[in-house]
Amino acid sequence: MKKMTELIRFVSMPVFSVIFVAVLVLDAALFQSMSTNMETNIRETGEARLAWIKQSLERYVTITTVMEGRVKESGGRTVPDQTKLADFVKMDNALRSIQIVQEDGTFTGYNQDADIRNFTNPETGSLKKLALEARRSGNVSITPAVEVGEGLRDIVVVRPVFLSDGKGDSHFWGYILAIIDTRIFLGDANVSNMKDQGILCGLSHTEGDGTVSSLYENGDYRKEALAVSREIYADQWTVYLRPEGPWVNPWIIVLTTWAGILTALALAVLARRNARLRRLGTTDALTGVYNRNGGDWAVKRYLESHEDHPALVMAVDIDNFKIINDVYGHEAGDRALCQFTKDMKKIFGRHTFITRNGGDEFIIFYGDGLTGEAARAIDRFTGEPHEITYKGKKIQFYSSLGFARYTNQDRDYRGLCIKADYALYGAKLNGKARWKEFDPELTPEDTRTQLGFNLTDIGNEMPGAMAVYRAEDKHILYASSPLVELMECENLDDFMKYTAMALDRIFPDSLKRRMEEEIGRQMKDPANRRRRYFIKTEILTKKGNLRPVEIRGHLNHNTNYGDVFYVFLYEKEQKEP
């Protein structure tokens, strides 16, 4: 006690009191900052998951819309047969079944899973409530956790179909059902991987009458969970989230309380930690720029406050990047990507949003229109070589660029990314190391016009459809306008979305394996010295129609793309005069 009294003599109580109060205030501010930052990160994660859920559900609603269109085209007299339904179902791993049920009991359906029940009368059994509500409202209805088979509870989309009787009145015709595998659906929507990110979550669905269904939970998320909700097709979807540990690390608070003089250092460490947590999952590990998730959110926030301000969306990649990897190795390729990123920041400015989509493909969001400064930056970026030094050797490489304008050519960021990518595709066709603006007509020009014709003129005027694709992965390098028309697509943009840039997507699943085997057989024939093939088959158009075609293909080697197939397609009507 005496020693304590002597020690107090050397301590200024007023100073101690001020420091103690300052530490308490700092602790309170620190606690609030950590809590707010964590809550912001968790809320953004919840909003992103619900946005993906809505996007995924829209895909399946669109499928029922397509089926409804088939029914209405014939006035309800015919429906898509099992073969066409099977083609739709097999296009999506999560889609278990499509069923069409007429009011008179006529049933047509295709189930990817043998355990799925055929709902020959949706107005009875587990779908009764959903079917009757859809029929009453006339709108599509969606509900999860429905019993669709023995031990199976999945998401069901029910669309009522009404036909006009010619007098302006409509009458109920029947239902179109789409059954979605909940497990695969949640995986596609990035919900079932939340625990890997250190987040406990639950997902629930509330119908209009207040009925609540629980779809998913990865632990005891209920205590202090943050709820984020969104209305999707007149129902409420809610995701509950909280960190797997405490919202605020208590040891940091204890540390700052007992070590007031280290408070500033603790705050600096905390700021870096919070920044790292915010960047986690939004940046590319190699280059440090945004990954696709981070780029989408950054641009979305920018556009919310600059809605009508002109901007550019640019798609860029490295010309012949595969050659750098093949000749010098992947370490050199990684260095090239990092230098490529540095050049983007240097030439276009650090205040642009740069997103790496994967490989050597990047998206640059430039927050200004096509000004003189932007044009000079684009010319410099594509006209000057990029350079790295690897193992004492200087390696130079060039880049190509395509861009689209916000708001002139689109107001949707993802749509602009696709348009910029098509423009990049056009730049590649014109010789690389150059740039191209998106053309609404989507007709990439070929600069090789010595004979008075370019690639587009020749391809579009030939008496049939043409395509060029890589033999390795069937990636489409060129498609003529007649092929777009043959596939019943509105334009090249529509064709690219439908095929996902892969030629085998134009064929029904049931024919793909047989075609590949036949092409392989012909190409391996020793007598086939010109490396050509000829097959008769069918294509599946965007509108769901099967068309018989004949295809002639020729395999050749291209310096830039490797082995490439050049093909010519025509229908019987085209072949016969």
Order of alpha helices (4+ residues) and beta strands (2+ residues): alpha-alpha-alpha-beta-beta-alpha-beta-beta-beta-alpha-beta-beta-beta-beta-alpha-alpha-alpha-beta-alpha-alpha-beta-beta-alpha-beta-beta-beta-alpha-beta-alpha-beta-beta-alpha-alpha-alpha-beta-beta-beta-alpha
